[in-house]
Amino acid sequence: MSAITHHIPDAMLAAYTSGRLPHPFSVVVASHVSLCSQCRAALEAHQAVGGVVLEETHGASVSSSLKDALLAKLDDPFSPEPVFDRSGIFPGPVMEALKGRAPRWKKVGMGVRQDILSENADGSVRLLNIPPGQAVPDHGHYGLELTLVLQGSFSDKTGHFGVGDLEVADEDIEHTPIADPGDPCICLAATDARLRFNSFVPRLLQPFFRI
């Protein structure tokens, strides 16, 4: 893997640590952390600080009924969640989102394919498979978009992004990502709002592809 040069912003990492980051973005952040030793160390630092704050926080008294109800739940049967390990280019968090299956690619035009892993009120997270040399239509953003490269690479006016790199694009950024020559560029992308396409055809097709 080439050196990772585009990392998670510290404020976003803090939000992830505290559990305040929406699920689509959390999948991308967890996937990047699994690939990046620098951000993994930063995450552990945030967790350590959170632990200190928790230890120094004064406890609050609760009713005996609430305490008894909580302790009773410890005896409830439960099924452990399956643990998904890395498979090929896909980190464990992506394999968990895929539920251990291979991607189910669907065409969205110009050779680009996608697999929507989840979509709800918080946003969507999807895998994108972009052929070498292919450009994603010029677009802006109504919200935030995180894009993590899992295979290949792409370039736009903000820079070059290889495996493990994370691009953070907000309402101020308009760009035309182009997959570099070589392997298809496979990315994990999360958004909390629809993209803002600048040309007519992508806008026309947007509702069908839920982008």
C-alpha positions as CSV (number, residue, x, y, z in Angstrom):
1,M,0.0,0.0,0.0
2,S,1.3,3.5,-0.9
3,A,1.7,6.0,1.9
4,I,-1.5,7.5,3.1
5,T,-1.4,11.3,2.9
6,H,-5.1,12.3,3.3
7,H,-6.4,11.7,6.8
8,I,-9.5,12.1,9.0
9,P,-10.0,15.7,10.3
10,D,-9.4,15.7,14.1
11,A,-12.9,17.1,14.9
12,M,-14.5,14.2,12.9
13,L,-12.3,11.7,14.7
14,A,-13.5,13.1,18.0
15,A,-17.1,12.9,17.0
16,Y,-16.6,9.3,15.9
17,T,-14.9,8.5,19.3
18,S,-17.9,9.9,21.2
19,G,-20.5,8.2,19.1
20,R,-21.9,11.4,17.6
21,L,-20.9,10.7,14.0
22,P,-23.8,9.5,11.8
23,H,-23.6,5.9,10.7
24,P,-22.7,6.4,7.0
25,F,-19.7,8.5,8.0
26,S,-18.8,6.1,10.8
27,V,-18.4,3.2,8.3
28,V,-15.9,5.3,6.3
29,V,-14.0,6.5,9.3
30,A,-13.8,3.0,10.8
31,S,-12.6,1.7,7.4
32,H,-9.9,4.4,7.1
33,V,-8.7,3.8,10.7
34,S,-8.3,0.1,9.9
35,L,-5.9,1.0,7.1
36,C,-4.1,4.0,8.7
37,S,-1.7,3.6,11.6
38,Q,-1.5,7.4,12.1
39,C,-5.3,7.9,12.5
40,R,-5.5,4.7,14.6
41,A,-3.0,6.2,17.1
42,A,-5.0,9.5,17.1
43,L,-8.2,7.5,17.8
44,E,-6.6,5.7,20.7
45,A,-5.5,9.1,22.1
46,H,-9.1,10.4,21.9
47,Q,-10.4,7.2,23.6
48,A,-7.8,7.7,26.4
49,V,-8.9,11.3,27.0
50,G,-12.6,10.2,27.0
51,G,-11.7,7.5,29.6
52,V,-10.1,10.1,31.9
53,V,-13.1,12.4,31.6
54,L,-15.4,9.5,32.4
55,E,-13.4,8.5,35.5
56,E,-13.4,12.1,36.8
57,T,-17.1,12.6,36.2
58,H,-19.2,12.5,39.4
59,G,-21.7,9.7,39.6
60,A,-25.4,10.2,39.8
61,S,-27.7,8.3,42.2
62,V,-30.4,6.2,40.6
63,S,-33.5,4.5,42.0
64,S,-33.3,1.0,43.2
65,S,-35.9,-0.1,40.6
66,L,-33.8,1.2,37.8
67,K,-30.7,-0.5,39.2
68,D,-32.5,-3.8,39.6
69,A,-33.9,-3.6,36.0
70,L,-30.4,-2.9,34.6
71,L,-28.9,-5.8,36.5
72,A,-31.7,-8.1,35.4
73,K,-30.9,-7.4,31.8
74,L,-27.4,-8.9,32.3
75,D,-29.1,-12.3,32.5
76,D,-31.0,-11.9,29.2
77,P,-29.8,-14.3,26.4
78,F,-28.1,-12.7,23.5
79,S,-26.5,-13.7,20.2
80,P,-23.0,-12.2,19.6
81,E,-22.6,-10.1,16.5
82,P,-20.5,-11.8,13.8
83,V,-17.0,-10.5,13.3
84,F,-16.0,-9.8,9.7
85,D,-12.3,-9.8,8.8
86,R,-10.7,-8.1,5.9
87,S,-11.3,-9.7,2.5
88,G,-9.2,-8.7,-0.4
89,I,-9.3,-4.9,-0.8
90,F,-12.3,-4.6,1.6
91,P,-11.6,-3.7,5.3
92,G,-13.5,-5.4,8.1
93,P,-16.0,-2.5,8.5
94,V,-16.9,-2.8,4.8
95,M,-17.2,-6.5,5.0
96,E,-19.6,-6.0,8.0
97,A,-21.7,-3.6,5.9
98,L,-21.7,-6.1,3.1
99,K,-22.7,-8.8,5.6
100,G,-19.8,-11.0,4.4
101,R,-21.0,-11.1,0.8
102,A,-19.4,-9.9,-2.4
103,P,-20.5,-6.5,-3.8
104,R,-23.6,-6.5,-5.9
105,W,-22.6,-4.1,-8.6
106,K,-25.3,-2.2,-10.5
107,K,-24.5,0.0,-13.5
108,V,-25.0,3.8,-13.2
109,G,-23.6,4.8,-16.6
110,M,-20.3,5.5,-18.3
111,G,-19.0,2.1,-17.0
112,V,-19.4,3.2,-13.4
113,R,-21.0,0.7,-11.0
114,Q,-22.2,1.0,-7.4
115,D,-23.5,-1.1,-4.5
116,I,-25.5,0.9,-1.9
117,L,-24.6,-0.6,1.5
118,S,-27.1,1.4,3.5
119,E,-29.4,4.4,3.1
120,N,-31.6,6.2,5.7
121,A,-32.4,9.6,7.1
122,D,-28.7,10.1,8.2
123,G,-27.4,9.6,4.6
124,S,-26.0,6.8,2.5
125,V,-22.9,4.7,2.2
126,R,-22.0,2.9,-1.0
127,L,-19.2,1.3,-2.9
128,L,-18.2,2.8,-6.3
129,N,-16.3,1.0,-9.1
130,I,-14.9,3.5,-11.6
131,P,-13.1,2.3,-14.8
132,P,-9.5,3.7,-15.4
133,G,-9.6,7.1,-17.0
134,Q,-13.3,7.6,-16.4
135,A,-14.5,10.9,-14.9
136,V,-17.4,11.2,-12.4
137,P,-19.6,14.0,-13.7
138,D,-18.7,17.5,-12.4
139,H,-20.6,18.1,-9.2
140,G,-20.9,20.0,-5.9
141,H,-22.5,19.0,-2.6
142,Y,-25.6,19.9,-0.6
143,G,-23.9,18.4,2.4
144,L,-20.8,16.4,3.3
145,E,-19.2,13.6,1.2
146,L,-16.4,11.3,2.5
147,T,-14.6,9.2,-0.1
148,L,-12.1,6.5,0.9
149,V,-10.0,4.8,-1.8
150,L,-9.8,1.0,-1.5
151,Q,-8.3,0.2,-4.9
152,G,-6.6,2.2,-7.6
153,S,-6.6,6.0,-7.3
154,F,-8.3,9.2,-8.6
155,S,-7.4,12.8,-9.0
156,D,-9.4,16.0,-8.9
157,K,-8.6,19.7,-8.4
158,T,-8.0,19.1,-4.7
159,G,-5.3,16.6,-5.2
160,H,-4.4,12.9,-5.8
161,F,-6.0,10.1,-3.7
162,G,-4.5,6.6,-3.5
163,V,-5.4,3.5,-1.4
164,G,-6.3,4.5,2.1
165,D,-6.6,8.2,1.3
166,L,-9.8,10.0,2.5
167,E,-11.3,12.9,0.6
168,V,-13.6,15.3,2.6
169,A,-15.8,17.4,0.3
170,D,-18.3,19.9,1.6
171,E,-20.7,22.6,0.1
172,D,-17.7,24.7,-0.9
173,I,-16.1,22.1,-3.2
174,E,-17.1,21.4,-6.8
175,H,-14.9,18.8,-8.6
176,T,-14.7,16.2,-11.3
177,P,-12.9,13.1,-9.9
178,I,-11.1,11.1,-12.6
179,A,-9.9,7.6,-12.0
180,D,-6.2,7.2,-12.8
181,P,-4.8,4.6,-15.3
182,G,-4.3,1.1,-14.0
183,D,-6.8,-0.8,-11.8
184,P,-10.4,0.3,-11.6
185,C,-10.8,2.8,-8.8
186,I,-13.0,1.3,-6.0
187,C,-14.1,3.7,-3.4
188,L,-16.2,3.7,-0.3
189,A,-18.3,6.9,-0.3
190,A,-20.7,8.3,2.3
191,T,-23.0,11.4,2.0
192,D,-25.6,13.1,4.1
193,A,-27.3,14.8,1.2
194,R,-27.7,14.4,-2.6
195,L,-24.9,15.5,-4.8
196,R,-25.4,18.7,-6.9
197,F,-24.7,17.8,-10.5
198,N,-23.9,20.6,-12.9
199,S,-25.1,19.0,-16.2
200,F,-28.6,18.0,-17.2
201,V,-28.3,14.2,-17.8
202,P,-26.8,13.4,-14.4
203,R,-29.5,15.5,-12.7
204,L,-32.1,13.6,-14.8
205,L,-30.8,10.2,-13.8
206,Q,-30.0,11.1,-10.2
207,P,-33.3,9.9,-8.6
208,F,-32.9,6.5,-10.2
209,F,-29.4,5.9,-8.9
210,R,-30.0,7.6,-5.5
211,I,-26.8,9.6,-5.6
